[in-house]
């Protein structure tokens, strides 16, 4: 399950793709825009991978459990 910030980053990445495509259709291709979108996409994939890794991590224990009386 993706966290809120990761979902937001995914929405921003999708919006950037739409805007970059619209710019390319209207005014011609810009390599820097596509490069920026690829960097944003890789960062989004990294965030999603980090979120999925946290979901499967075992819970951490702090200290030794106290004996029951």
Secondary structure in CASP SS format (residue, H / E / C, confidence):
PFRMAT SS
TARGET T0000
AUTHOR 0000-0000-0000
METHOD secondary structure of the structure
MODEL  1
X C 1.00
X C 1.00
X C 1.00
X H 1.00
X H 1.00
X H 1.00
X H 1.00
X H 1.00
X H 1.00
X H 1.00
X H 1.00
X H 1.00
X H 1.00
X H 1.00
X H 1.00
X H 1.00
X H 1.00
X H 1.00
X H 1.00
X H 1.00
X H 1.00
X H 1.00
X H 1.00
X H 1.00
X H 1.00
X H 1.00
X H 1.00
X C 1.00
X C 1.00
X C 1.00
X H 1.00
X H 1.00
X H 1.00
X H 1.00
X H 1.00
X H 1.00
X H 1.00
X H 1.00
X H 1.00
X H 1.00
X H 1.00
X H 1.00
X H 1.00
X H 1.00
X H 1.00
X H 1.00
X H 1.00
X H 1.00
X H 1.00
X H 1.00
X H 1.00
X H 1.00
X H 1.00
X H 1.00
X H 1.00
X C 1.00
X C 1.00
X C 1.00
X C 1.00
X C 1.00
X C 1.00
X C 1.00
X C 1.00
X C 1.00
X C 1.00
X C 1.00
X C 1.00
X C 1.00
X C 1.00
END
